[in-house]
Amino acid sequence: MTESKIEREGSSTSGYTCFSRACATREKDERFRGPDYLAELFMPPIPNILLNIPILRKLCMGKLFPTGIHEYVLARTRAFDEAFVNALDDGISQIVVLGAGMDTRALRFQDRNKGTMIFELDIHATQHYKREVLERKKVVLPPELVFVPIDFNKQRLADVLIEAGYQQGQKTLFLWEGVTMYLEAEAVDGTLAFIRTGVAEGSVVVFDYVRASVLRYENTLYGEDDIRGTVARAEEGWIYGIEDGAIEDFLAERGFKLLSHYLPSDLEAAYLTADDGTRFGRINETHCILIAGL
Ligand SMILES: C[S@@+](CC[C@H](N)C(=O)[O-])C[C@H]1O[C@@H](n2cnc3c(N)ncnc32)[C@H](O)[C@@H]1O
């Protein structure tokens, strides 16, 4: 069987989102500055130059990011950071980051970690690039961080995670950021089934998803046309989505309860609006974020 591009070379979409987070740290208005000050570690030489020359950075952001996606990534980073920090502060046993890409939370929040194990899962090639950069830049890794290579479409999460030291029956937070849209339905359902059966009550999963109408090319949402082109060019097509209005049933059928559901307008209100009402910008409407519990 031939290898897909992501298996051979790693994910380019994780590079885009990482570049977006790096650019967000250069935002002049500190109310809307991105928190991921380590994202720039992963920039290859040319993006690193672009990042640090304001006029080039602006040009590049305009060319590279589909309408409303930089805004979405900023809001999503803040939302997922919040979930991560809350879990650390609660002293949760484990955090599992599914499709971690260049996620830096284990590093950025290590001072708040009182012994929570953090498992970062990703396809081998993406994870290899990340680990190689961290090693080359002599970043000291926290002892709680465990890297776990996996192909969600080909391997069983339970087998791989348990082998890596994950403890079943413990209270766990699962972060699944920017991943479900790339997976087959069986992989999404299999992951949710594993989470439901393997963890303690009070465990939580946070994930974002693409709205199913986008997969049908209905083109009714702000920024939809623009982002579909970018995803197609990255050769990491979106194949999974959830219908609008179906989220509670979707979760109930899989044994979860809905804790929070953020539509793009909710994300703008919660994460991109300053105290005086100033809004950073409009979010691309193709994605939503959900927090589900057991
Ligand atoms: C858009 S990136 C998101 C990365 C990171 N969570 C973020 O928000 O920046 C999608 C991630 O899913 C991973 N991924 C995609 N398909 C995968 C698969 N079949 N198995 C494992 N990881 C996969 C990619 O390697 C990549 O890191």
The ligand as an ORCA input file, in Angstrom:
! r2SCAN-3c Opt
* xyz 0 1
  C      -4.284     20.623     11.741
  S      -3.073     19.677     12.567
  C      -3.441     20.151     14.230
  C      -2.253     20.020     15.123
  C      -2.412     20.608     16.528
  N      -3.397     19.887     17.308
  C      -2.770     22.063     16.411
  O      -3.887     22.424     16.746
  O      -1.922     22.835     15.979
  C      -3.665     18.017     12.476
  C      -2.800     17.037     13.243
  O      -3.388     15.734     13.176
  C      -2.381     14.798     12.873
  N      -3.002     13.701     12.130
  C      -3.740     13.775     11.000
  N      -4.115     12.541     10.600
  C      -3.593     11.686     11.509
  C      -3.634     10.276     11.651
  N      -4.275      9.515     10.787
  N      -3.016      9.730     12.721
  C      -2.359     10.489     13.623
  N      -2.297     11.840     13.536
  C      -2.896     12.420     12.500
  C      -1.384     15.570     12.016
  O      -0.100     14.976     11.985
  C      -1.403     16.935     12.680
  O      -0.457     17.070     13.703
*
